[in-house]
Amino acid sequence: MKVYRLDPVKGQERNLSWLCCIVGVATCWVRAETADDARERATQGTPIGLRQKNVRLPWLDPAISSCHHDDKSDVLDGYVLAGDHLLPVG
């Protein structure tokens, strides 16, 4: 599996999705087969802190977070590294 890096999209840091994310506005890394799988794994590993109607975590939305292969970083399989937090997927 490859390591993917997910970053907040510039200008979207105040989006309600980030406010609901338990790790806040942060870059995260995760091992996955594809970029879509990386988005799903990041979502599974970073639970919603503040529940809001019709708001989903920012990792699923390409308008709010970017996702690309990062061959310069490493993270344990089955975990999301979000900022300073190492969180299990699932």
Legacy VTK file of the C-alpha trace (Angstrom):
# vtk DataFile Version 3.0
C-alpha trace
ASCII
DATASET POLYDATA
POINTS 90 float
0.000 0.000 0.000
1.042 3.572 -0.641
1.135 6.471 1.797
-1.287 9.288 0.993
-1.200 12.819 2.352
-4.440 14.711 2.855
-4.222 18.484 3.293
-6.765 21.222 3.947
-7.496 23.197 0.775
-6.338 26.781 1.164
-9.301 29.057 1.892
-11.444 26.201 3.276
-9.983 26.156 6.804
-13.140 27.713 8.280
-15.491 25.239 6.623
-17.895 23.696 9.157
-16.567 20.223 8.281
-13.197 21.107 9.844
-14.894 22.383 12.994
-16.643 19.031 13.359
-13.431 17.018 12.900
-11.923 15.924 16.224
-8.356 16.752 15.072
-9.346 20.126 13.621
-7.673 21.592 10.549
-4.711 19.268 10.068
-2.677 17.405 7.495
-2.949 13.652 7.776
-1.205 10.602 6.350
-2.638 7.135 5.834
-1.711 3.935 3.985
-4.179 2.936 1.279
-4.476 1.349 -2.165
-6.058 4.381 -3.846
-6.760 8.046 -3.131
-10.453 7.260 -2.596
-9.515 4.512 -0.145
-7.200 6.986 1.644
-10.100 9.422 2.038
-12.278 6.651 3.502
-9.550 5.497 5.896
-8.857 9.052 7.063
-12.572 9.445 7.756
-12.705 6.168 9.712
-9.711 7.199 11.813
-10.793 10.730 12.703
-14.220 10.705 14.337
-16.607 13.629 14.333
-16.251 15.695 17.506
-19.112 18.135 17.031
-22.255 16.622 15.527
-23.991 18.819 12.959
-26.825 17.981 10.591
-25.730 17.219 7.008
-22.033 17.760 7.755
-19.496 15.095 6.909
-15.814 14.907 7.687
-13.615 17.016 5.398
-11.481 14.127 4.141
-14.285 12.941 1.839
-14.707 16.259 0.025
-12.088 17.213 -2.613
-13.259 20.847 -2.369
-12.165 20.911 1.295
-9.171 18.532 1.352
-6.601 17.457 -1.220
-5.287 13.891 -1.382
-2.114 12.758 -3.112
0.508 10.007 -2.956
3.407 10.933 -0.647
6.449 8.697 -1.096
8.537 10.801 1.329
6.470 9.974 4.414
5.642 6.824 6.343
2.821 5.755 8.641
1.886 2.422 10.181
-0.699 0.430 8.244
-4.064 0.606 9.994
-3.458 4.067 11.468
-4.041 7.687 10.525
-1.408 10.229 11.484
-3.335 13.499 11.847
-1.242 16.367 13.119
0.281 14.986 16.335
-2.365 12.273 16.715
-1.839 8.623 15.727
-5.342 7.156 15.461
-6.464 3.623 14.552
-8.525 3.216 11.390
-11.939 1.791 12.107
LINES 1 91
90 0 1 2 3 4 5 6 7 8 9 10 11 12 13 14 15 16 17 18 19 20 21 22 23 24 25 26 27 28 29 30 31 32 33 34 35 36 37 38 39 40 41 42 43 44 45 46 47 48 49 50 51 52 53 54 55 56 57 58 59 60 61 62 63 64 65 66 67 68 69 70 71 72 73 74 75 76 77 78 79 80 81 82 83 84 85 86 87 88 89
